[in-house]
């Protein structure tokens, strides 16, 4: 039986989407060893996450117009090449500045492949199928958080932390071959050609009211999950006392929750509408953050942290696919630029939220919970600003 166009496209684009989560999740179990090897603090190693995420976010302002002006395929090939170089630089790092440089280059490569993937989805699918594709991609993305920490723990214990980045370089090399063989050019003929880094072009996208609202919900969802990822090694390995292998298993178990919720999101969107699904996801984030705050204060431990995280992960999964599709829907002729602005604001906002959370004068569990609660409230407040007719339109398109 032939595969559906949505499933076929998701399978083709999956390697492009995996660069981001693979670049984050595989070396989480190696962080304590990296800190000892480079003679820096755990907070310094955590900075490599923020540098990567900021590069993924801010670099999209450049890659978006490149994707529209030069095409999807050549940008994908160049971005994969950047990720390959960055991984090699990080693997050879003997001090923190060189590690951060490698992570910066990797982040730029990951942001380029992400913009291409979002643009190709918008090129090939309508709004309803795009929402399905984004949700399926989010679910498939959980292969990285589910498997990468286990692989990273094994590589770290067997070969040292540098092996994680050498593996990422190998992954990039294989993805480069796959893209060269399988990814056609999908840029529509009517795509607008605009100057690189044109503030006016980005302002035109930002001025769309629905885009602003759904971007804020994407920031909240991504910020919540990145805050968890940033604090998880500190809470689970340093406070709870898990070793590298135990941490990888706990992290992977939660990734399976995200996968299940992401694959369920398209069906919920069809029955309830995209806007209702986004709203429900924001409430899940709020409930999870609140539960974490209460339980970590009363009985700090593995389950007091991971059960609320699971609820937050359901919220993240429900929000991200439906909100991204709703934000991108009005921009068929500017898919690359709209995807770039969405990705930039989403990643930069999430990285900023995680960094600010790490600076709070609170225990790690409480800082993580407070940040997630604040982000969920931000999402719910933003959703109240969307006019009723646009909510109805988003639900009708599902």
SEKE-928414 format. One record per residue (C-alpha): residue number from 1; residue in one letter; x, y, z. Coordinates in steps of 0.05 Angstrom, whole numbers, always signed. Layout:
N
  resi  resn    east   north      up
   NUM     a       X       Y       Z
...
***
This chain:
398
  resi  resn    east   north      up
     1     x      +0      +0      +0
     2     x     +28     +68     -19
     3     x     +49    +116     +36
     4     x      +9    +180     +45
     5     x     +43    +244     +20
     6     x     +48    +269     +92
     7     x     +84    +207    +117
     8     x    +131    +205     +56
     9     x    +150    +277     +66
    10     x    +161    +268    +141
    11     x    +208    +210    +128
    12     x    +247    +250     +77
    13     x    +254    +311    +122
    14     x    +267    +275    +187
    15     x    +344    +276    +181
    16     x    +341    +352    +171
    17     x    +300    +362    +233
    18     x    +343    +315    +276
    19     x    +404    +360    +275
    20     x    +375    +405    +329
    21     x    +355    +353    +381
    22     x    +414    +308    +366
    23     x    +460    +368    +377
    24     x    +429    +378    +445
    25     x    +411    +310    +473
    26     x    +469    +265    +456
    27     x    +521    +299    +501
    28     x    +476    +313    +562
    29     x    +503    +252    +600
    30     x    +574    +275    +584
    31     x    +567    +343    +616
    32     x    +599    +325    +683
    33     x    +658    +291    +648
    34     x    +665    +351    +601
    35     x    +668    +399    +660
    36     x    +723    +359    +692
    37     x    +762    +350    +627
    38     x    +760    +425    +609
    39     x    +769    +448    +682
    40     x    +706    +490    +681
    41     x    +641    +491    +721
    42     x    +577    +455    +704
    43     x    +546    +523    +690
    44     x    +600    +537    +638
    45     x    +583    +472    +602
    46     x    +509    +489    +605
    47     x    +527    +553    +568
    48     x    +544    +510    +508
    49     x    +470    +492    +504
    50     x    +449    +565    +504
    51     x    +501    +583    +451
    52     x    +475    +527    +407
    53     x    +403    +548    +415
    54     x    +417    +621    +404
    55     x    +454    +603    +340
    56     x    +395    +560    +318
    57     x    +349    +619    +331
    58     x    +386    +680    +307
    59     x    +418    +645    +247
    60     x    +349    +634    +217
    61     x    +342    +708    +202
    62     x    +396    +697    +150
    63     x    +377    +627    +127
    64     x    +303    +645    +116
    65     x    +315    +693     +59
    66     x    +370    +648     +32
    67     x    +320    +591     +27
    68     x    +271    +636     -10
    69     x    +324    +668     -56
    70     x    +371    +610     -69
    71     x    +327    +549     -60
    72     x    +315    +495      -9
    73     x    +365    +443     -34
    74     x    +430    +484     -38
    75     x    +417    +515     +31
    76     x    +406    +446     +61
    77     x    +472    +421     +33
    78     x    +511    +482     +59
    79     x    +478    +478    +128
    80     x    +495    +404    +136
    81     x    +567    +421    +118
    82     x    +568    +474    +173
    83     x    +542    +424    +224
    84     x    +596    +375    +203
    85     x    +652    +426    +213
    86     x    +623    +449    +280
    87     x    +620    +378    +306
    88     x    +694    +367    +288
    89     x    +714    +432    +322
    90     x    +677    +413    +385
    91     x    +708    +344    +386
    92     x    +777    +375    +384
    93     x    +763    +428    +437
    94     x    +814    +431    +493
    95     x    +784    +493    +526
    96     x    +716    +525    +535
    97     x    +722    +580    +481
    98     x    +738    +528    +427
    99     x    +679    +485    +450
   100     x    +632    +544    +447
   101     x    +658    +561    +377
   102     x    +643    +491    +353
   103     x    +574    +494    +384
   104     x    +561    +561    +350
   105     x    +579    +532    +282
   106     x    +537    +470    +296
   107     x    +478    +514    +315
   108     x    +482    +553    +251
   109     x    +481    +488    +211
   110     x    +422    +461    +251
   111     x    +382    +525    +240
   112     x    +393    +521    +165
   113     x    +367    +450    +160
   114     x    +307    +468    +204
   115     x    +287    +527    +160
   116     x    +291    +483     +98
   117     x    +247    +429    +129
   118     x    +193    +478    +151
   119     x    +194    +512     +83
   120     x    +188    +446     +45
   121     x    +128    +426     +87
   122     x     +94    +492     +70
   123     x    +113    +483      -3
   124     x     +83    +414     -10
   125     x     +23    +412     +38
   126     x     -39    +452     +55
   127     x     -51    +480    +125
   128     x     -86    +419    +153
   129     x     -34    +370    +126
   130     x     +21    +416    +149
   131     x      -5    +411    +220
   132     x      -4    +336    +214
   133     x     +67    +337    +186
   134     x     +93    +383    +241
   135     x     +62    +339    +294
   136     x     +90    +276    +263
   137     x    +158    +309    +258
   138     x    +154    +329    +331
   139     x    +137    +258    +349
   140     x    +192    +229    +305
   141     x    +239    +279    +335
   142     x    +232    +243    +401
   143     x    +274    +188    +371
   144     x    +332    +234    +388
   145     x    +315    +249    +461
   146     x    +295    +176    +470
   147     x    +357    +145    +440
   148     x    +411    +198    +438
   149     x    +423    +202    +514
   150     x    +430    +127    +517
   151     x    +479    +128    +459
   152     x    +514    +188    +489
   153     x    +523    +154    +556
   154     x    +552     +92    +523
   155     x    +599    +134    +479
   156     x    +621    +175    +539
   157     x    +635    +116    +584
   158     x    +669     +75    +529
   159     x    +708    +128    +490
   160     x    +703    +195    +526
   161     x    +660    +257    +515
   162     x    +693    +274    +448
   163     x    +662    +212    +416
   164     x    +593    +245    +420
   165     x    +614    +300    +372
   166     x    +651    +252    +326
   167     x    +585    +214    +321
   168     x    +549    +278    +303
   169     x    +600    +291    +248
   170     x    +587    +221    +220
   171     x    +511    +233    +223
   172     x    +521    +297    +184
   173     x    +562    +262    +130
   174     x    +508    +209    +121
   175     x    +453    +261    +118
   176     x    +492    +300     +66
   177     x    +492    +239     +20
   178     x    +418    +227     +32
   179     x    +399    +299     +15
   180     x    +441    +299     -48
   181     x    +405    +237     -72
   182     x    +333    +246     -48
   183     x    +315    +319     -35
   184     x    +288    +356     -97
   185     x    +280    +431    -102
   186     x    +210    +450     -80
   187     x    +213    +527     -80
   188     x    +150    +554    -114
   189     x    +159    +597    -175
   190     x    +121    +655    -143
   191     x    +166    +658     -82
   192     x    +185    +730     -66
   193     x    +258    +749     -74
   194     x    +277    +798     -20
   195     x    +342    +827      +7
   196     x    +378    +788     +61
   197     x    +363    +812    +132
   198     x    +309    +859    +107
   199     x    +275    +888    +170
   200     x    +215    +910    +128
   201     x    +203    +839    +102
   202     x    +205    +809    +172
   203     x    +162    +865    +199
   204     x    +108    +848    +147
   205     x    +106    +777    +174
   206     x    +107    +800    +247
   207     x     +48    +848    +235
   208     x      +1    +790    +222
   209     x     -37    +783    +288
   210     x     -46    +708    +287
   211     x     +28    +699    +273
   212     x     +47    +738    +335
   213     x      -1    +700    +380
   214     x     +20    +631    +357
   215     x     +94    +650    +360
   216     x     +86    +667    +433
   217     x     +56    +599    +447
   218     x    +113    +565    +409
   219     x    +163    +605    +451
   220     x    +128    +582    +515
   221     x    +127    +509    +494
   222     x    +199    +508    +470
   223     x    +222    +549    +530
   224     x    +189    +500    +578
   225     x    +221    +439    +546
   226     x    +290    +472    +540
   227     x    +287    +494    +613
   228     x    +275    +421    +632
   229     x    +332    +398    +587
   230     x    +379    +450    +617
   231     x    +363    +432    +690
   232     x    +354    +357    +682
   233     x    +428    +337    +688
   234     x    +436    +380    +750
   235     x    +372    +356    +784
   236     x    +375    +282    +765
   237     x    +450    +270    +767
   238     x    +475    +318    +821
   239     x    +415    +323    +867
   240     x    +377    +258    +858
   241     x    +442    +219    +847
   242     x    +429    +182    +782
   243     x    +490    +158    +743
   244     x    +499    +169    +668
   245     x    +461    +106    +647
   246     x    +403    +119    +696
   247     x    +397    +191    +673
   248     x    +395    +168    +600
   249     x    +338    +119    +616
   250     x    +297    +171    +653
   251     x    +307    +222    +597
   252     x    +289    +171    +544
   253     x    +226    +150    +580
   254     x    +200    +221    +579
   255     x    +217    +226    +505
   256     x    +170    +168    +493
   257     x    +115    +209    +527
   258     x    +129    +266    +478
   259     x    +128    +218    +420
   260     x     +60    +189    +439
   261     x     +30    +258    +451
   262     x     +57    +285    +385
   263     x     +29    +227    +344
   264     x     -39    +237    +379
   265     x     -40    +313    +366
   266     x     -62    +309    +292
   267     x    -124    +268    +310
   268     x    -141    +316    +366
   269     x    -132    +375    +318
   270     x    -181    +343    +268
   271     x    -233    +332    +322
   272     x    -224    +395    +365
   273     x    -190    +445    +319
   274     x    -119    +471    +322
   275     x    -134    +530    +367
   276     x    -167    +487    +420
   277     x    -109    +438    +418
   278     x     -59    +496    +429
   279     x    -101    +521    +488
   280     x    -104    +452    +519
   281     x     -29    +444    +512
   282     x     -17    +510    +547
   283     x     -60    +487    +606
   284     x     -20    +423    +609
   285     x     +44    +464    +614
   286     x     +14    +504    +670
   287     x     -10    +443    +708
   288     x     +57    +408    +701
   289     x     +97    +468    +724
   290     x     +51    +478    +783
   291     x     +56    +405    +803
   292     x    +131    +407    +798
   293     x    +135    +468    +842
   294     x     +92    +436    +896
   295     x    +122    +366    +895
   296     x    +195    +387    +891
   297     x    +185    +429    +953
   298     x    +149    +375    +993
   299     x    +184    +311    +969
   300     x    +242    +324    +921
   301     x    +261    +262    +883
   302     x    +258    +227    +816
   303     x    +183    +220    +810
   304     x    +168    +289    +839
   305     x    +207    +317    +781
   306     x    +193    +269    +724
   307     x    +117    +262    +732
   308     x    +105    +337    +724
   309     x    +156    +338    +668
   310     x    +114    +285    +632
   311     x     +52    +330    +637
   312     x     +93    +389    +612
   313     x    +117    +346    +554
   314     x     +46    +330    +534
   315     x     +32    +405    +533
   316     x     +94    +418    +492
   317     x     +73    +366    +441
   318     x      +2    +392    +434
   319     x     +24    +464    +427
   320     x     +82    +461    +379
   321     x     +54    +426    +318
   322     x     -14    +461    +317
   323     x     +15    +530    +334
   324     x     +70    +525    +282
   325     x     +21    +506    +228
   326     x     -26    +563    +247
   327     x     +31    +613    +248
   328     x     +56    +591    +179
   329     x     -11    +584    +145
   330     x     -18    +655    +116
   331     x     +51    +656     +83
   332     x     +52    +610     +23
   333     x     +92    +661     -17
   334     x    +142    +674     +39
   335     x    +149    +606     +72
   336     x    +224    +610     +82
   337     x    +222    +679    +114
   338     x    +162    +662    +157
   339     x    +195    +597    +180
   340     x    +258    +635    +195
   341     x    +224    +688    +238
   342     x    +183    +634    +273
   343     x    +245    +592    +287
   344     x    +287    +652    +308
   345     x    +237    +678    +358
   346     x    +221    +608    +383
   347     x    +293    +587    +394
   348     x    +320    +654    +418
   349     x    +262    +662    +466
   350     x    +270    +591    +492
   351     x    +345    +600    +501
   352     x    +334    +666    +538
   353     x    +282    +634    +583
   354     x    +328    +576    +600
   355     x    +387    +623    +613
   356     x    +346    +669    +658
   357     x    +320    +607    +696
   358     x    +392    +585    +709
   359     x    +407    +654    +740
   360     x    +349    +651    +790
   361     x    +373    +649    +863
   362     x    +331    +586    +875
   363     x    +344    +512    +880
   364     x    +346    +479    +811
   365     x    +278    +445    +817
   366     x    +242    +507    +839
   367     x    +275    +550    +786
   368     x    +255    +501    +732
   369     x    +183    +498    +757
   370     x    +175    +573    +765
   371     x    +200    +585    +694
   372     x    +152    +535    +664
   373     x     +93    +565    +702
   374     x    +111    +635    +678
   375     x    +118    +611    +605
   376     x     +51    +575    +608
   377     x     +16    +638    +634
   378     x     +49    +678    +578
   379     x     +20    +629    +527
   380     x     -50    +632    +556
   381     x     -48    +708    +559
   382     x     -26    +711    +486
   383     x     -83    +665    +465
   384     x    -134    +711    +495
   385     x    -110    +766    +448
   386     x    -129    +727    +385
   387     x    -195    +752    +355
   388     x    -252    +703    +355
   389     x    -256    +700    +279
   390     x    -183    +678    +274
   391     x    -194    +624    +327
   392     x    -253    +598    +287
   393     x    -211    +599    +223
   394     x    -155    +560    +255
   395     x    -204    +508    +280
   396     x    -240    +504    +213
   397     x    -175    +492    +175
   398     x    -158    +432    +217
***
